[in-house]
Amino acid sequence: MAKAKQVDEKLFEMILQKAVSRIPEFKVMEISSIAWAFASVRASAEPMMSAICEVLPELRRSRSLPGLLWAFAAMAWSCPAEALAETARAILSTNLNPQSIAATV
């Protein structure tokens, strides 16, 4: 769906409803992938992004986090400043490859 740049809003809404309640169960890569999908087609995802912000402190040591941060930037979404600062410090304390550094910036 995202590749064709066609958005079935009803389908995205159904996916959003299912995802929001299960965000705490998702792995970081799964969270990153679904956030990226919504961001790439500019679909509204406010409840999901709020749910992701709630679990962000638990995700901060993952190599998939730069992709999630890209989705946040693409949607112009921000978590509370303290959570983002903690996440940034955690990311910078890991050994990042150039692609991860670029995605984080």
C-alpha positions in Angstrom: 0.0 0.0 0.0 2.7 2.5 0.9 4.8 1.7 -2.1 1.9 2.6 -4.5 1.3 5.8 -2.4 -2.3 4.9 -2.2 -3.8 5.0 1.2 -6.9 3.1 2.2 -7.8 5.2 5.1 -10.4 2.8 6.5 -7.8 0.0 6.5 -5.1 2.2 8.0 -7.6 3.1 10.8 -8.3 -0.6 11.5 -4.6 -1.3 11.6 -4.0 1.7 13.9 -6.7 0.5 16.3 -5.2 -2.9 16.5 -1.6 -1.6 16.8 -2.3 0.9 19.6 -3.4 -1.7 22.1 -0.5 -4.0 21.3 2.4 -1.5 21.2 3.8 -2.7 24.5 4.0 -6.2 23.1 5.9 -5.2 19.9 9.7 -5.4 19.4 11.4 -2.2 18.5 11.8 -3.3 14.8 8.1 -3.9 14.6 7.3 -0.6 16.2 9.7 1.1 13.9 8.3 -0.6 10.8 4.7 0.3 11.5 5.6 3.9 12.4 7.6 4.1 9.2 4.7 2.8 7.2 2.3 5.4 8.5 4.9 8.2 8.1 5.8 7.2 4.6 2.2 7.7 3.4 1.5 10.5 5.8 -1.3 8.7 7.5 -2.6 10.0 10.8 -1.3 8.0 13.7 -1.7 10.1 16.8 -2.9 7.4 19.2 -0.1 5.0 18.1 2.6 7.6 18.3 1.4 8.5 21.8 1.5 4.8 22.8 5.1 4.6 21.4 6.1 7.6 23.5 5.0 5.7 26.6 7.3 2.8 25.8 10.2 4.8 24.4 12.4 4.6 27.5 12.3 0.8 27.3 13.3 0.9 23.6 16.3 3.2 23.8 19.1 0.5 23.5 17.9 -0.9 20.2 19.6 -0.7 16.8 16.2 -0.2 15.2 15.7 3.1 17.1 17.1 5.4 14.4 14.4 4.2 12.0 11.7 4.9 14.6 13.1 8.4 15.2 13.0 9.0 11.4 9.3 8.2 11.5 8.8 10.6 14.3 10.6 13.3 12.3 8.6 12.5 9.1 5.3 12.9 11.0 6.6 16.0 12.9 5.8 14.1 16.1 7.6 14.5 19.4 7.5 12.7 22.7 8.1 14.6 25.9 11.5 16.3 25.9 12.9 14.2 28.8 12.1 10.9 27.1 13.8 12.2 23.9 16.8 13.4 25.7 17.3 10.1 27.5 16.8 8.3 24.2 19.4 10.5 22.5 22.0 9.9 25.2 21.4 6.1 25.0 21.8 6.2 21.2 25.0 8.2 21.4 26.5 5.8 24.0 26.2 2.9 21.5 28.5 2.0 18.6 26.5 3.4 15.6 27.2 2.9 12.0 27.0 5.9 9.6 23.5 5.1 8.5 22.2 4.9 12.1 24.0 8.2 12.9 22.3 9.9 9.8 18.9 8.5 10.7 19.2 9.7 14.3 20.2 13.2 13.2 
